[in-house]
Amino acid sequence: MTQASPKVGFISLGCPKALVDSEQILTQLRAEGYAISPSYQDADLVVVNTCGFIDSAVEESLDAIGEALAENGKVIVTGCLGAREEVIREAHPHVLAVTGPHAMQEVMHAVHKHLPPSHDPYTSLIPPQGIRLTPKHYAYLKISEGCNHRCSFCIIPSMRGDLVSRPIGEVMQEAEHLVNAGVRELLVISQDTSAYGVDTKYRTGFWKGKPLKTHLTALADALGDLGAWVRLHYVYPYPHVDDLIPLMAEGKILPYLDAPLQHASPRILKAMKRPANSENTLKRLQLWRSICPDITIRSTFIVGFPGETEDDFDYLLDFLHEAELDRVGCFAYSPVEGASANALPNPVPEEIKQERLERFMAVQAEISAAKLQNKIGKTFKVLVDEVGAQGAIARSAADAPEIDGQVYIEDATGLKQGEFVEVEIIGADDHDLWGKTKGKSSG
């Protein structure tokens, strides 16, 4: 009689980089014959991949660990919050093991200790693209770990360490496996995507027998040959980012750039330990748009940073009006345990933070609405994410999954998840578009 495979429950919290860590652990678990359980009750133990970036994420992670302990009793903790083991042990002393982020081998060691693998010779091999937690038509492609920046509001380097770039041949191999498995969109992520290769002095690697430099421009160019959409996230606007824009204009990669600017006031940027020249940023935006008029620029900002005055905030709003960014996320500053910004003077009262957040988002909503209104009557290629009785939900090149807008298609007859379709835009609001199909697209 075949021995039943041991079952592991898995909870994945946090950002796309943590999601990739989860996918790697799940792939290894399946490779070793473990089954993945969809419920606490059927699992022999539970792994919780945590987030620890801000207080609300810490609370969510601790709640998830507590729920897993209550429902199952055997819990292994990994992820960013795992770098602060004392916080986890104080709240939940009965967890079996705690590891930090990007620690697949340590997680597997703990799983082996508390739930030894079965030795079933008939266990099926995993597919080459591994186990993924995203829909089958898009996937996150993590190109490096860690970060060399020391932004005063961030503790990621203390959790994930300094920048470590993956070998470019390994990245390309993973990307090819994903595309061969049906992935239509590759979302390139890391903590600092622009810095890819800095730690290796842009060492030359190899892909299909040809030399390929460990550099973001070379990687983007090569990924563009695979036939999928390639979307770049977390791209700090270093000078060499300008070299990516012609690739977008040529259609090699999506005309989409996610550049986290965080603020515009030089005084606040200096306190954040960020590049402090917003005038130069405006010139760069003009340059990018002159090379690739269709480019979508997304960014994130923090309001209510310690010491932010009304003048600093007005400076940020003026920048927003001038920059006319397409997609924007904004957060009220939240103290993070261990961040040097906590020691800065003149913290902004919570009610003022929230008031500034609302004002900021109201300005951006006007900008976004005007930009989307200009798309009515135009035709765009979109990627179908969901199909239901009421129609389909898709995304254009301007929309990353889960963080940007969507394109609602009312007549979804014959449409399938993961296919490209041409859509004429017939309506818009502050964030989303409505359209009708004009025909299938080949890719």
BAKEVEX-6932 format. One line per field, with one value per residue (C-alpha): residue number from 1; residue in one letter; x, y, z. Coordinates in steps of 0.02 Angstrom, whole numbers, plus 32768, in hexadecimal, padded with zeros to 4 digits. Last residue first. Layout:
% residues N
resi [NUM_...]
resn [A_...]
x [X_...]
y [Y_...]
z [Z_...]
This chain:
% residues 443
resi [443_442_441_440_439_438_437_436_435_434_433_432_431_430_429_428_427_426_425_424_423_422_421_420_419_418_417_416_415_414_413_412_411_410_409_408_407_406_405_404_403_402_401_400_399_398_397_396_395_394_393_392_391_390_389_388_387_386_385_384_383_382_381_380_379_378_377_376_375_374_373_372_371_370_369_368_367_366_365_364_363_362_361_360_359_358_357_356_355_354_353_352_351_350_349_348_347_346_345_344_343_342_341_340_339_338_337_336_335_334_333_332_331_330_329_328_327_326_325_324_323_322_321_320_319_318_317_316_315_314_313_312_311_310_309_308_307_306_305_304_303_302_301_300_299_298_297_296_295_294_293_292_291_290_289_288_287_286_285_284_283_282_281_280_279_278_277_276_275_274_273_272_271_270_269_268_267_266_265_264_263_262_261_260_259_258_257_256_255_254_253_252_251_250_249_248_247_246_245_244_243_242_241_240_239_238_237_236_235_234_233_232_231_230_229_228_227_226_225_224_223_222_221_220_219_218_217_216_215_214_213_212_211_210_209_208_207_206_205_204_203_202_201_200_199_198_197_196_195_194_193_192_191_190_189_188_187_186_185_184_183_182_181_180_179_178_177_176_175_174_173_172_171_170_169_168_167_166_165_164_163_162_161_160_159_158_157_156_155_154_153_152_151_150_149_148_147_146_145_144_143_142_141_140_139_138_137_136_135_134_133_132_131_130_129_128_127_126_125_124_123_122_121_120_119_118_117_116_115_114_113_112_111_110_109_108_107_106_105_104_103_102_101_100_99_98_97_96_95_94_93_92_91_90_89_88_87_86_85_84_83_82_81_80_79_78_77_76_75_74_73_72_71_70_69_68_67_66_65_64_63_62_61_60_59_58_57_56_55_54_53_52_51_50_49_48_47_46_45_44_43_42_41_40_39_38_37_36_35_34_33_32_31_30_29_28_27_26_25_24_23_22_21_20_19_18_17_16_15_14_13_12_11_10_9_8_7_6_5_4_3_2_1]
resn [G_S_S_K_G_K_T_K_G_W_L_D_H_D_D_A_G_I_I_E_V_E_V_F_E_G_Q_K_L_G_T_A_D_E_I_Y_V_Q_G_D_I_E_P_A_D_A_A_S_R_A_I_A_G_Q_A_G_V_E_D_V_L_V_K_F_T_K_G_I_K_N_Q_L_K_A_A_S_I_E_A_Q_V_A_M_F_R_E_L_R_E_Q_K_I_E_E_P_V_P_N_P_L_A_N_A_S_A_G_E_V_P_S_Y_A_F_C_G_V_R_D_L_E_A_E_H_L_F_D_L_L_Y_D_F_D_D_E_T_E_G_P_F_G_V_I_F_T_S_R_I_T_I_D_P_C_I_S_R_W_L_Q_L_R_K_L_T_N_E_S_N_A_P_R_K_M_A_K_L_I_R_P_S_A_H_Q_L_P_A_D_L_Y_P_L_I_K_G_E_A_M_L_P_I_L_D_D_V_H_P_Y_P_Y_V_Y_H_L_R_V_W_A_G_L_D_G_L_A_D_A_L_A_T_L_H_T_K_L_P_K_G_K_W_F_G_T_R_Y_K_T_D_V_G_Y_A_S_T_D_Q_S_I_V_L_L_E_R_V_G_A_N_V_L_H_E_A_E_Q_M_V_E_G_I_P_R_S_V_L_D_G_R_M_S_P_I_I_C_F_S_C_R_H_N_C_G_E_S_I_K_L_Y_A_Y_H_K_P_T_L_R_I_G_Q_P_P_I_L_S_T_Y_P_D_H_S_P_P_L_H_K_H_V_A_H_M_V_E_Q_M_A_H_P_G_T_V_A_L_V_H_P_H_A_E_R_I_V_E_E_R_A_G_L_C_G_T_V_I_V_K_G_N_E_A_L_A_E_G_I_A_D_L_S_E_E_V_A_S_D_I_F_G_C_T_N_V_V_V_L_D_A_D_Q_Y_S_P_S_I_A_Y_G_E_A_R_L_Q_T_L_I_Q_E_S_D_V_L_A_K_P_C_G_L_S_I_F_G_V_K_P_S_A_Q_T_M]
x [800B_7F9C_7F0E_7E57_7DD7_7D7E_7D40_7CE0_7D26_7D18_7DAB_7DE2_7E30_7DD6_7D48_7D4A_7CD9_7CD6_7D87_7D9A_7DE7_7E61_7E75_7F04_7EE4_7F07_7E55_7DE5_7D70_7CEB_7C5F_7CA5_7C32_7C40_7CFD_7D3D_7DEF_7E49_7EAD_7F52_7F91_7F47_7F91_7FF7_7F95_7FD6_7FF4_7F39_7EE3_7E49_7DA9_7D26_7C69_7BD7_7BD4_7C8D_7D38_7DD3_7E81_7E73_7F0D_7EE8_7F19_7ED9_7E60_7E37_7D8A_7D9E_7E58_7E57_7DD9_7E5C_7EDA_7E5A_7E23_7ED6_7EFF_7E5E_7E7C_7F2F_7EF2_7E72_7EF7_7F69_7EDD_7EA7_7F5A_7F73_7ED9_7F14_7FC0_7F72_7F03_7F99_8002_80A4_8142_81B1_825C_82A8_82C9_8246_8297_8325_82B3_82BF_8204_81A9_814E_80BF_80C3_801D_8025_800E_7FFF_8004_7FDD_7FE9_805E_8033_80E1_80AF_8014_806C_8102_808F_803F_80EB_811E_8079_80AA_8154_8103_8086_811A_815F_81CF_81AA_815B_80A3_8093_80EC_80EB_80E0_80FB_80B2_80E6_808A_80EB_8086_80ED_818E_8228_81D7_817F_8223_8276_81E6_81EC_82A8_828F_8211_828C_8314_82A0_827C_8333_834A_8380_833F_8384_82D2_830D_835B_82B9_825D_82CB_82CC_820C_81D3_81A2_81A5_81EA_81C8_81DD_8166_8185_810D_8124_8122_81C1_81FF_817E_81FF_81CC_81DF_828E_82B3_8280_82F7_8394_8350_8358_8415_840A_83BF_8303_82E4_8282_8210_81AE_81CF_814B_8178_80E6_8111_8166_820C_8275_8246_8298_833F_832B_82F0_8386_8402_83B5_83B1_8467_84BB_8509_84DB_8558_850A_8500_8445_8457_8500_853F_85AA_85C5_856E_85E5_859A_854A_850C_84B9_8405_8407_8372_8303_8318_82B7_8299_8213_81F9_8143_813F_809C_8058_8085_8054_80CF_814D_8148_816F_81FC_8247_8242_8296_8321_8335_834A_83C8_842C_842B_8478_840C_8440_8467_8445_8463_8401_834C_8313_838E_838B_82CA_82C6_8281_8253_8307_8331_83D3_83E8_8450_83B9_8390_836B_8376_831D_8270_81FE_8147_80CE_803B_7FC9_7FC1_7F6D_7FE8_801C_809C_80EA_8182_819D_81F2_8159_816A_8193_810D_8120_812A_81C7_816D_81EC_8182_81CC_81EE_8173_81C1_8279_8260_81EF_8272_82FC_8288_826E_832A_834B_82C5_8305_82D8_8294_82C1_82A2_8239_8217_8193_8122_80F2_8132_80B2_80B0_815B_81A2_8168_81B0_8251_8267_827A_82C2_8229_81C2_820D_81E2_81D7_816C_8152_80AD_806A_7FCA_7F4D_7EBA_7EF9_7FAE_7F7A_7F0B_7F97_8013_7F94_7F77_8033_8042_7FB1_7FF9_80A5_8055_7FF5_8097_80F9_8178_8165_8116_8103_8110_80AA_80CF_804B_805B_8009_7F86_7ED4_7E87_7EE3_7E9D_7ED8_7F63_7FFF_8042_80F7_8159_8203_81E5_813D_8192_8218_8196_8136_81D5_81FB_8148_814B_81EC_8199_8105_817E_81C0_810B_80E9_80A4_804E_8056_7FFF_802A_7FE4_8058_801D_8085_806C_8007_806F_8044_8000]
y [8775_873B_87B3_8782_87FC_88A3_8886_890A_8979_89BF_8A12_8A22_8A9F_8B47_8B0E_8AD6_8AA5_8A63_8A23_89B5_890D_889C_87F5_8795_86EF_86BB_8698_8670_86D8_8685_86F8_877A_8809_8889_8899_88EF_8932_8939_89B7_89A7_894A_889A_886E_88F3_8967_89D9_8949_8929_88BB_884C_8824_87C6_87C9_87B5_86F6_86ED_86F7_872C_876E_8794_87EE_888E_88D7_8987_89E6_8A9E_8AEA_8B14_8B1B_8BD7_8BBA_8B4B_8BD9_8C52_8BD5_8BB3_8C6B_8C8A_8BEE_8C29_8CCC_8C70_8BF1_8C7A_8CD2_8C2F_8C04_8CB4_8CA3_8BF8_8C38_8CD1_8C60_8BF4_8C85_8CA0_8C73_8D0A_8CBC_8C22_8B8B_8B1D_8B42_8ACA_8A34_89A9_899C_89EA_8A8D_8AA8_8B36_8B4C_8AE9_8B18_8AB5_8B0A_8AD9_8B4A_8BCF_8C82_8CBF_8D76_8D5E_8CDC_8D4F_8DDB_8D61_8D31_8DE8_8E04_8D75_8DC1_8E6B_8E1B_8DD5_8D23_8D0E_8C55_8C11_8C40_8C0C_8B7A_8B63_8AD8_8AE0_8AA8_8AE9_8AAC_8AC7_8AE4_8B7C_8B15_8B7F_8C29_8BDA_8B9B_8C44_8CA1_8C29_8C43_8D00_8CEC_8C7D_8D01_8D7E_8CFB_8CF6_8CA3_8BEE_8B96_8B98_8BB1_8C50_8C87_8C60_8CC9_8D61_8D4B_8D4A_8CD0_8C32_8B73_8B66_8AAB_8A92_8A13_8A26_89EC_89EF_8930_88DF_88C2_8939_89A9_8A3E_89D1_899B_8A54_8A79_89FD_8A63_8AF3_8A7B_8A8F_8B36_8AE8_8AFD_8A73_89E9_898E_8931_890B_88B8_883C_8801_8759_8727_86ED_876F_87FC_879A_87B0_886D_887C_8819_8881_8922_88E0_88AA_8802_8806_877D_870F_8691_85D4_85D0_8652_867A_86EE_878A_87DD_8883_88AF_8818_8883_8903_8879_88AF_895C_899A_8911_894D_88DC_8861_8849_8823_87FE_8781_877C_86F5_865E_85BF_853D_8568_861C_85E4_856F_85FC_8673_85F4_85D9_8695_86AF_8621_8666_8712_86D2_8712_87B9_87C7_8874_8889_882D_87F0_8822_88AC_88E5_88ED_8962_89FC_8AAD_8AEE_8AAD_8A4B_8A12_8977_8905_884D_87C3_87C5_879B_8768_8739_874A_86E6_8700_868B_85FA_8661_868A_8612_85B2_8505_84E7_851C_8476_8411_83B2_82FA_827E_8217_815F_8138_8164_818A_81F1_8295_82B0_8328_8383_8376_8371_840B_8468_843B_846F_8519_852F_84FE_8576_860C_86A4_86FB_86CE_8629_85F7_8546_84DE_856C_8559_8600_8664_871D_8723_86A3_870A_87AF_8756_870C_87B6_8778_8707_87A2_87A5_86F2_864B_85FD_8542_8510_8471_8492_8485_84FB_855D_855F_8593_861D_865E_865F_86BE_873C_8757_8775_87F0_884E_8858_8894_891C_8953_8965_88F7_8853_87DD_8724_867D_8607_854C_84D5_8422_8379_83D2_838F_83FE_849C_8496_8497_8419_8414_8364_833F_82D2_8326_8387_83BF_840D_845A_84AC_84EA_8539_858E_85CB_8612_8672_86B5_86F0_8747_87AD_87CD_8822_87DF_8742_868C_8605_854E_84AA_8415_8363_82C5_8253_81B8_8118_80AC_8000]
z [7A7E_79EE_7A13_7A0F_79CC_79E5_7A95_7AF4_7B7C_7C2A_7C82_7D37_7DB0_7DB7_7D44_7C8F_7BFD_7B49_7B33_7A99_7AC7_7A69_7AC0_7B0E_7B63_7C16_7C4D_7BBA_7B4F_7AE2_7B19_7B92_7B64_7BF0_7BF1_7C8F_7C81_7D27_7D8B_7DE7_7E82_7E75_7DCC_7D71_7CFF_7C74_7BFA_7C07_7C86_7C7A_7CD7_7C72_7C69_7CE0_7CD5_7CFA_7CA9_7D0A_7CE3_7C29_7BE4_7B85_7ADC_7ACE_7A5D_7A73_7A81_7B39_7B66_7B88_7C13_7C67_7C6F_7CB5_7D39_7D6D_7D85_7DE7_7E52_7E72_7EBF_7F2B_7F5E_7FA0_7FFD_8050_8082_80C4_8135_816F_819E_81F3_825E_828E_82CC_826A_82C9_82EC_830A_82B5_8324_82D1_8229_825A_823D_82C1_82E2_824F_826C_81F0_8173_811A_807A_7FC4_7F23_7E7A_7DC6_7D2F_7D72_7D43_7D73_7D80_7DEC_7E58_7E6E_7EA9_7F24_7F67_7F7D_7FD9_804F_8071_8090_8108_8166_8162_81FC_8212_8171_8164_80AE_805B_7F9F_7F1F_7E64_7DBD_7D13_7C79_7BD8_7B39_7B02_7B02_7ADA_7B04_7B99_7BE1_7BC9_7C1C_7CB0_7CBC_7CC2_7D4F_7DAE_7D9C_7DF0_7E77_7EAB_7F55_7F39_7FD7_8089_80CC_8123_807E_8022_80A4_8087_7FCA_7FC9_7F43_7FA2_7F9B_7EE7_7ECD_7E10_7DC1_7D06_7C7F_7BC2_7BC0_7B81_7AD0_7A85_7A32_7A9E_7B39_7B06_7AE4_7B9A_7BEA_7BC7_7C31_7CC6_7CB9_7D14_7DB3_7DC5_7E45_7DEE_7E68_7DDF_7D28_7CBA_7C30_7BC3_7B79_7AD5_7B1B_7ABE_7B36_7BC3_7B69_7B59_7C0D_7C4A_7BE5_7C27_7CDA_7CDD_7CF8_7C49_7BCF_7B72_7AFB_7B11_7B2F_7BB9_7C04_7C8C_7C82_7D2C_7D46_7DD5_7E2F_7EB8_7E38_7DD0_7DEA_7E39_7DD2_7E1C_7ECF_7F46_7EBA_7E36_7D7D_7D56_7CC6_7C63_7BEF_7C59_7BFC_7C3D_7BB5_7BF3_7CA4_7C6E_7C06_7C9A_7D0C_7C8D_7C76_7D31_7D3E_7CAB_7CFE_7D9F_7E2F_7E79_7F34_7F7B_8036_80BC_80BD_816C_8199_80E3_80EA_8180_8127_815D_8161_80B5_80C0_800C_7FE2_7FD1_7FE7_7F6B_7EAE_7E0B_7E49_7DB9_7DEA_7D80_7D0B_7CA7_7D24_7DAB_7E38_7EC4_7E5F_7E6F_7E00_7D4B_7D26_7D5B_7DFF_7DF9_7E29_7EC7_7E93_7EF5_7F98_801F_8095_80D0_818B_81DF_8275_8247_818A_8193_81FA_817D_80EF_813E_8157_80A2_8061_80C1_8057_80F1_81A6_81FE_8295_82D1_8329_8363_841A_845D_83F9_8427_8478_83FF_8368_83A6_83DE_8330_82DD_8238_8234_8213_8165_8138_8194_821D_8239_828C_82DB_8340_82B1_82CC_8362_8328_8278_82BE_832C_829B_8230_82BD_82D0_8215_820F_82A5_8254_81B1_8211_8265_81C4_8168_81C6_8148_816E_8115_8183_8172_81B8_81F7_81D8_8170_815C_81E2_81B1_8101_804B_806E_8002_7FEC_8015_7F9C_7FA1_7EFF_7F45_7FDD_7F6F_7EFE_7F96_7FDC_7F35_7F23_7FD3_7FB0_7F11_7F7A_7FF1_7F5D_7F27_7FCF_8073_80AF_8077_80DD_80BB_80FB_80ED_80D1_80E4_804D_8070_8068_7FD1_8000]
